[in-house]
Amino acid sequence: MQTKALETFLCVAETGGFHAAARKLNVTQTAVSARIRLIEEETGRPLFTRGAGATALTGFGQQFKPYAEQMLSLWAFASRELPDQTQSRPALRLGGQLSIWDPLLVDLAVRFEQRFDKLLLTLNYDHDLNMIEAVATHVLDAAITHEKPADRRVTWCELEPEALSLVQTPQKHTAEEDLVFVNLELGEVYQDHVRSAARQASGQTLFLGNCIMALRYVLKRGGRGYFPDYVISDHLKSGDLERVAESVPLRLPVYLVTRSDQPELDELLSCLTDLRA
């Protein structure tokens, strides 16, 4: 697929219209329409709905957008920066859908780089990008996710689960009626586990997986939520947070997803084992 078609698609999505995109790209509207039609013909799905005075992304267009951004980013890197890199450096593209895994992805990258001396690395953190699909379609080489893969194009292994505990700001600092539950929405297993805790709170605030932002919110405003043990340990010691009495800890499943033809699978598992130890 031509990169100009992807650039045009993103420009239409940004400007909200074919006329506006044509002006910004300094091309004719006919050229814009032809480029969009090229993508629609190759994908078999419409990208935009065209109404009176407005052009909006279809549902498929919204799903396609992060992939288009990723493809252009990878192409820019491969065409301009990659030739200048040392040819002996192995390349590895890692992804994680939830910011709960940001520290582990960095540690994994460092450990992998130590094994191979130097590493040409891409770390991808994106809420909109389906990590399993991204691995299956070669956008990423490996990803860490809480969702058990069912796609036959990928292979996966289950890692040690992540331990999360229900904590809250001390009640002497927060009135019961002001206690909100911070919902990180970390997948189906998480949602099933936290329903009762969420019902007990006066309200909910969504942070879509970003546990660092959510924790800062709870500490500043007051509230409760399930957080990874390694994130809250210092706050429990200082007394800024306390465990909720009689709450049940959450063991969140974790999966490493790769393709069956990925040669680095054994090395990735070895590095993860080292990190766990």
C-alpha positions in Angstrom: 0.0 0.0 0.0 1.4 3.5 -0.9 2.5 5.6 2.0 0.9 8.7 0.4 -2.5 6.9 0.7 -1.9 6.4 4.4 -0.7 10.0 4.9 -3.8 11.2 3.1 -6.1 9.0 5.2 -4.6 10.5 8.4 -4.9 14.0 7.0 -8.6 13.6 6.2 -9.1 12.2 9.7 -7.3 15.1 11.2 -8.9 17.9 9.2 -12.3 16.4 9.0 -12.8 16.7 5.3 -11.6 15.9 1.8 -11.4 19.6 0.8 -9.4 20.5 3.8 -7.0 17.6 3.4 -6.5 18.5 -0.3 -5.6 22.1 0.7 -3.2 21.0 3.5 -1.5 18.4 1.2 -1.5 20.8 -1.8 -3.1 18.3 -4.1 -6.5 18.1 -5.8 -9.6 16.7 -4.1 -9.6 14.0 -6.9 -6.2 12.8 -5.7 -7.4 12.7 -2.1 -10.4 10.6 -3.1 -8.3 8.3 -5.2 -5.9 7.6 -2.4 -8.7 6.9 0.1 -10.4 4.7 -2.4 -7.1 2.7 -2.8 -7.2 1.8 0.9 -10.9 1.0 0.9 -10.5 -1.3 -2.1 -7.6 -3.1 -0.4 -9.3 -3.5 2.9 -12.8 -4.0 1.6 -14.2 -1.6 4.1 -15.3 2.1 4.0 -13.1 4.5 6.0 -15.3 7.6 6.2 -19.0 8.5 6.2 -19.7 11.6 4.2 -22.6 13.8 5.3 -23.7 17.4 4.9 -20.7 19.5 5.9 -18.9 16.8 7.8 -16.7 13.8 7.1 -16.3 11.3 10.0 -14.4 8.0 10.5 -16.4 4.8 10.3 -16.0 2.2 13.0 -13.5 0.4 10.8 -11.7 3.8 10.1 -11.3 4.3 13.8 -9.8 0.9 14.2 -7.6 1.3 11.1 -6.2 4.7 12.2 -3.6 3.5 14.8 -2.4 0.9 12.4 -1.9 3.6 9.7 0.1 5.7 12.2 2.2 2.7 13.1 2.9 1.7 9.5 4.0 5.3 8.6 6.2 5.5 11.7 7.8 2.1 10.9 8.3 3.1 7.2 9.9 6.4 8.2 12.3 4.6 10.5 13.1 1.9 8.0 13.6 4.3 5.1 15.6 7.1 6.9 17.1 5.9 10.2 17.6 2.2 9.7 20.3 2.4 7.0 22.4 4.5 9.4 22.2 1.9 12.2 24.9 -0.7 12.8 23.9 -3.7 10.7 24.9 -6.3 13.3 22.3 -5.1 15.8 19.3 -7.3 16.2 15.9 -5.7 15.9 13.0 -6.3 18.3 9.6 -4.6 18.5 7.9 -5.0 21.8 4.4 -3.9 22.8 2.3 -3.6 25.9 -1.4 -2.5 25.9 -1.5 -1.4 29.5 0.8 1.0 31.3 1.0 -1.4 34.2 3.6 -3.1 32.1 5.7 -0.1 31.1 8.4 -0.9 33.7 8.6 -4.5 32.8 8.9 -3.8 29.1 11.8 -1.4 29.8 13.5 -4.0 32.0 13.0 -6.7 29.4 14.5 -4.5 26.7 17.5 -3.8 28.8 18.1 -7.5 29.7 17.6 -8.5 26.0 20.1 -5.8 25.0 22.6 -7.1 27.5 22.3 -10.6 26.0 23.0 -9.3 22.4 25.4 -6.5 23.3 23.3 -3.9 21.3 19.6 -3.8 20.4 17.7 -1.9 17.8 14.5 -1.5 19.8 11.0 -0.2 19.4 8.7 0.0 22.4 5.0 0.4 21.7 2.4 1.4 24.2 -1.1 2.1 22.7 -4.6 1.7 24.1 -6.2 1.6 20.7 -3.8 -0.9 19.1 -4.9 -4.6 19.5 -1.5 -6.1 20.6 -2.4 -9.7 19.6 -3.4 -8.5 16.1 -0.3 -6.4 15.9 1.9 -9.4 16.6 -0.1 -11.6 14.1 0.3 -9.0 11.4 4.0 -8.4 12.0 3.6 -4.8 13.3 5.2 -6.1 16.6 7.5 -9.0 17.3 6.2 -9.6 20.8 3.7 -8.2 23.2 2.6 -8.6 26.8 -1.1 -8.7 27.5 -3.7 -9.7 30.1 -6.0 -11.2 27.5 -5.6 -14.9 26.6 -4.9 -15.0 22.9 -7.3 -17.1 20.7 -5.7 -16.1 17.3 -4.1 -19.1 15.6 -1.6 -16.9 13.9 0.3 -16.3 17.2 1.8 -18.4 19.8 1.8 -17.5 23.5 2.9 -18.6 26.9 1.4 -17.8 30.3 3.7 -16.0 32.7 3.5 -15.6 36.5 0.3 -13.6 37.2 0.5 -10.0 38.4 -0.6 -9.4 42.0 -2.9 -6.5 42.7 -4.3 -5.4 46.0 -7.3 -3.3 46.9 -6.1 -0.2 48.8 -7.6 3.1 49.7 -6.6 6.4 51.3 -7.0 6.3 55.1 -10.6 7.0 56.2 -9.5 9.7 58.6 -8.5 11.7 55.4 -11.4 10.8 53.2 -15.1 10.8 54.1 -16.9 7.6 53.2 -19.4 9.4 50.9 -16.4 10.9 48.9 -14.6 7.6 48.4 -14.5 6.9 44.6 -13.3 3.7 43.0 -10.6 4.0 40.4 -11.3 1.6 37.5 -8.3 0.7 35.4 -10.3 -1.6 33.1 -7.5 -4.2 32.7 -9.6 -6.8 30.8 -12.4 -9.2 31.6 -10.7 -11.0 34.6 -10.1 -7.7 36.2 -13.6 -6.4 35.6 -15.2 -9.6 37.0 -13.1 -9.3 40.2 -13.6 -5.6 40.9 -17.4 -5.3 40.5 -18.2 -5.7 44.2 -15.6 -3.1 45.2 -16.8 -0.7 42.6 -20.4 -1.0 43.8 -19.4 0.0 47.3 -17.9 3.3 46.2 -19.8 6.6 45.7 -18.6 6.9 42.1 -16.1 5.7 39.6 -13.3 7.3 37.7 -11.8 5.6 34.6 -8.1 5.6 33.9 -8.0 3.0 31.1 -5.1 1.0 32.4 -2.8 3.9 33.4 -2.1 2.9 37.0 0.5 5.6 37.6 -2.0 8.4 36.8 -4.7 6.6 38.7 -2.5 6.2 41.8 -1.6 9.9 41.7 -5.3 10.8 41.5 -6.2 8.6 44.5 -3.4 10.1 46.6 -4.4 13.7 45.7 -8.2 13.3 45.8 -8.8 10.3 48.0 -10.4 7.0 46.9 -9.7 3.3 46.4 -8.7 0.9 43.7 -6.7 -2.2 42.8 -3.1 -1.5 42.1 0.0 -3.7 41.5 1.8 -4.5 44.7 5.1 -3.2 43.5 3.5 0.2 42.8 1.9 0.7 46.2 4.4 -0.9 48.6 6.1 2.4 49.6 2.8 4.2 50.0 1.6 1.4 52.3 4.7 1.8 54.5 4.3 5.6 54.7 0.7 5.3 55.6 -0.6 7.2 52.6 -2.5 4.1 51.6 -4.1 1.2 53.6 -5.3 -2.2 52.5 -9.1 -2.5 52.4 -10.1 -4.9 55.2 -11.3 -8.4 54.0 -10.6 -7.6 50.4 -9.5 -10.4 48.1 -6.2 -9.9 46.2 -6.4 -10.1 42.4 -4.1 -12.4 40.5 -4.2 -11.0 37.0 -3.1 -13.4 34.2 -0.2 -12.3 32.0 0.7 -13.7 28.5 3.7 -13.2 26.3 2.5 -13.2 22.7 4.8 -13.9 19.7 4.6 -15.6 16.3 5.6 -19.2 16.0 8.3 -18.2 13.5 9.8 -15.7 15.9 13.4 -16.8 16.6 13.8 -14.7 19.7 11.0 -16.5 21.6 13.4 -18.6 23.7 15.6 -15.6 24.5 12.6 -13.5 25.5 11.3 -16.2 27.9 14.8 -16.6 29.3 15.1 -12.8 29.9 11.6 -12.8 31.5 12.6 -15.7 33.8 15.6 -13.7 34.9 13.6 -10.7 35.7 11.0 -12.7 37.7 13.8 -14.2 39.7 
